[in-house]
């Protein structure tokens, strides 16, 4: 992914007791963020995370493509990619039940091959 020139992980400003995120930056590819979220009892009880993933899969956009990933990452995983503002984004999200969500988000200044990026993101996901 061109991480030869990456920076040290930096905690993201949105990190808290229930959400942890680290950002990596590179001159070659933009930035990569890895996030972990532990949801509260209310979200777990009402199956809010499951509902959120389903709504994401139903979204439509002229610039973003949403798809289900069926490679057994978590209980459910989704991938979306496309143009957002001046950048191109590639986001892999997966969940465990309704309590835990993980995400890997790549923002690049140049368009990448979405399928190649998905394979690279899945490789990272399997190590987390």
Buried (B, 14 or more C-beta within 10 A) or exposed (E): BEEEEBEEBEEBEEEEEEBBBBBBBBEEBBBBBBBBBBBEEEBBEEEBBBEBBEEBEEEEEEEBEBEEBEEEBBBBBBBBBBEBEEBBBBBBBBBBBBBBBBBBBBBBEEEBEBEEBBEBBBEBBEEE
